[in-house]
Amino acid sequence: MGKRQEIRQRRQRERNRNRILVILLVAAGALMIAFVFVRPMVLRTQALARATQVPVISITPVAINTQVDGLHLGDPNAPVKMDVYEDFRCSACVNYTQNYEPQIIQTYVETGKVYYTFHSFIVIDGNDGTDASYQSANAAMCAAEQGHFWDYHDTLFANQVTESASLFTDERLAIMAQNLDLDMTAFNKCFRAKRYASDIQKDISQAISFNLTFTPSILIDGTLIRSFDQLSTVIDTALAGK
């Protein structure tokens, strides 16, 4: 074999190796891109699969010994007004709802001292790009249409094991309604139509206008309360000033 031919063959082998290296690098890059974009989808699918295996928790509705008007509790003429802005997927809201709200209702609302109003403030959807918080509020409003807002409210928080959107799929929200013996034909029609979208948006816009940035945000006569432990003190002070 001549020296010139040997050089050509060596160069050809180098070109072949370079082509293979480029192909391998392109393939590795494609796999990396696929991993970056596909992995979150796989994780969401796995989370959804796990959530579908978690039974929906049923509750026994708690009797409320005061006037109930949709999202309002108590006497509209009560001397103190309390407005609570919550996201049904908010873990701090579960803490408030289960450990503080019942005592507030019993001590102040049922005795005619406080007029209590719930407001939807959707914040967690913006963190994970889902609409689970919004759909939870949507479902709660449709339950309110049948006079069961507070039962559904308690059911949502009872099922909030984590803030994961997979626990609040449309299917699970429907099961929660069914467990409360709601008229499912009416509920589903309301839910699909998002009949109360303007009411939810009104609450959100109101929260933004008050410069609220977190949930739960609790206002006593328009004053934002920073600590749950201050609630009774602030309410008592407000009552004393009436």
C-alpha positions in Angstrom: 0.0 0.0 0.0 1.4 3.4 -1.0 2.0 6.1 1.6 -0.6 8.4 0.0 -3.3 5.7 0.1 -2.5 5.0 3.7 -2.9 8.7 4.6 -6.3 8.8 2.8 -7.5 5.7 4.7 -6.4 7.2 8.0 -8.2 10.4 7.2 -11.3 8.5 6.2 -11.2 6.6 9.6 -10.9 9.9 11.4 -13.8 11.3 9.5 -15.9 8.2 10.4 -15.0 8.6 14.0 -15.9 12.2 14.0 -19.3 11.4 12.4 -20.0 8.8 15.0 -19.0 11.3 17.8 -21.3 13.9 16.4 -24.2 11.4 16.1 -23.5 10.3 19.7 -23.4 13.9 20.9 -26.7 14.7 19.1 -28.3 11.7 20.5 -27.2 12.5 24.0 -28.5 16.1 23.6 -31.8 14.8 22.4 -32.1 12.4 25.3 -31.3 15.3 27.7 -33.9 17.5 26.2 -36.4 14.7 26.3 -35.6 14.1 30.0 -36.0 17.7 30.8 -39.5 18.0 29.1 -40.8 14.5 29.6 -39.8 13.9 33.2 -42.2 16.5 34.7 -45.0 14.9 32.7 -44.1 11.4 33.9 -43.9 12.7 37.5 -47.3 14.4 37.1 -48.8 11.2 35.7 -47.3 9.1 38.6 -48.7 11.6 41.1 -52.1 11.5 39.5 -52.0 7.7 39.5 -51.1 7.7 43.2 -53.9 10.2 43.9 -56.5 8.1 42.2 -55.6 5.3 44.6 -56.2 7.6 47.6 -59.9 7.3 48.7 -61.9 10.5 48.8 -62.6 11.3 52.4 -66.2 11.7 53.4 -67.2 13.9 56.3 -70.2 14.2 58.5 -71.6 17.7 58.0 -71.3 19.8 61.1 -74.5 21.6 62.3 -74.1 25.4 62.1 -76.3 27.0 64.7 -76.7 30.4 63.0 -78.0 31.9 59.8 -76.4 30.5 56.7 -76.6 32.5 53.4 -74.3 30.9 50.8 -70.7 31.9 51.7 -71.9 34.0 54.7 -72.5 33.0 58.3 -74.3 34.8 61.0 -76.3 38.0 61.4 -75.6 40.5 58.6 -76.2 43.2 61.3 -73.6 41.8 63.6 -71.3 44.6 64.9 -68.1 43.0 63.6 -67.4 41.9 60.1 -64.9 39.1 59.4 -63.7 38.3 55.9 -61.6 35.2 55.2 -59.7 34.8 51.9 -58.6 31.2 51.3 -57.3 28.8 48.7 -58.7 25.3 49.1 -55.2 23.8 48.4 -53.4 26.0 50.9 -52.0 24.0 53.8 -52.0 27.0 56.2 -55.7 27.3 55.4 -56.3 23.8 56.6 -54.6 24.7 59.9 -56.8 27.7 60.3 -60.0 26.0 59.1 -59.6 22.9 61.4 -58.0 24.5 64.4 -59.3 28.1 64.7 -62.4 28.6 62.6 -64.8 26.3 64.6 -64.1 28.2 67.8 -64.5 31.6 66.1 -67.9 30.5 64.7 -69.1 29.0 68.0 -67.9 31.9 70.2 -68.6 34.9 68.0 -70.7 34.0 64.9 -73.3 31.9 66.5 -73.7 34.4 69.3 -74.5 37.2 66.9 -71.3 39.2 67.4 -69.6 38.5 64.1 -70.8 38.3 60.5 -68.4 35.8 58.8 -67.8 35.7 55.0 -65.6 33.3 53.0 -63.8 34.5 49.8 -61.9 32.5 47.2 -58.3 33.8 46.7 -56.6 31.6 44.1 -52.8 31.6 44.6 -51.4 28.1 44.4 -52.4 27.5 40.7 -49.9 30.2 39.9 -47.2 28.1 41.5 -47.7 24.8 39.6 -49.5 25.9 36.4 -52.7 23.9 37.1 -56.3 25.0 37.7 -57.0 22.7 40.6 -57.5 25.6 43.1 -59.8 27.4 40.8 -61.8 24.2 40.0 -62.1 23.5 43.7 -63.6 27.0 44.2 -65.8 26.4 41.2 -67.1 23.2 42.7 -67.7 24.8 46.1 -69.8 27.6 44.5 -71.9 24.9 42.7 -72.4 23.2 46.1 -73.4 26.6 47.5 -76.1 26.7 44.8 -77.6 23.7 46.5 -77.2 25.1 50.0 -74.1 23.0 50.9 -71.2 25.4 50.6 -69.9 24.9 54.1 -70.3 21.1 53.9 -68.3 21.1 50.7 -65.8 23.6 52.1 -65.1 21.2 55.0 -64.9 18.2 52.6 -62.3 20.0 50.4 -60.1 20.8 53.4 -60.5 17.3 54.8 -59.1 15.9 51.5 -56.2 18.3 51.4 -53.6 15.8 52.5 -51.0 17.8 50.5 -51.3 20.8 48.2 -50.9 18.5 45.2 -53.3 19.3 42.3 -53.7 15.6 41.8 -55.9 15.4 44.9 -58.3 17.9 43.4 -59.0 16.6 39.9 -62.4 17.2 38.4 -63.3 13.6 39.0 -62.4 13.7 42.7 -64.3 17.0 43.1 -67.4 15.3 41.6 -67.0 12.4 44.0 -66.9 14.9 46.9 -70.2 16.4 45.7 -71.7 12.9 45.3 -70.7 12.0 48.9 -72.7 14.9 50.1 -75.8 13.7 48.2 -75.9 16.7 46.0 -78.0 16.7 42.8 -75.3 15.6 40.5 -77.0 16.5 37.3 -77.4 20.1 38.5 -73.9 20.1 40.0 -72.2 18.8 36.9 -74.0 21.3 34.7 -73.0 24.2 37.0 -69.4 22.9 37.3 -68.9 22.5 33.5 -70.4 25.9 32.8 -68.3 27.6 35.5 -71.4 29.4 36.4 -69.9 31.4 39.2 -66.7 32.5 37.5 -67.6 36.1 37.9 -68.1 35.7 41.6 -64.7 34.0 42.0 -63.0 36.6 40.0 -64.7 39.3 42.0 -63.2 37.8 45.2 -59.7 37.6 43.6 -59.9 41.2 42.4 -61.0 42.3 45.8 -58.1 40.5 47.5 -55.7 42.2 45.0 -57.2 45.6 45.7 -56.6 45.1 49.4 -53.0 44.2 48.6 -53.4 40.7 50.0 -50.6 38.4 49.0 -51.1 35.1 51.0 -53.7 32.7 52.2 -55.5 32.6 54.5 -55.8 36.4 54.7 -58.2 37.3 57.5 -59.7 40.8 57.9 -61.5 42.0 61.0 -63.5 45.1 60.1 -61.1 45.6 57.2 -57.9 45.2 59.3 -55.5 42.4 58.2 -54.7 40.0 61.1 -51.1 38.6 61.0 -51.5 35.8 63.6 -54.3 33.3 64.2 -53.6 33.6 67.9 -54.5 37.3 67.7 -58.0 36.7 66.4 -60.0 36.6 69.6 -58.1 39.6 71.0 -58.7 41.7 67.9 -62.4 40.7 67.8 -62.9 41.4 71.5 -61.2 44.8 71.0 -63.4 45.6 68.0 -66.5 44.6 69.9 -65.5 46.8 72.9 -65.3 49.8 70.5 -68.9 49.4 69.2 
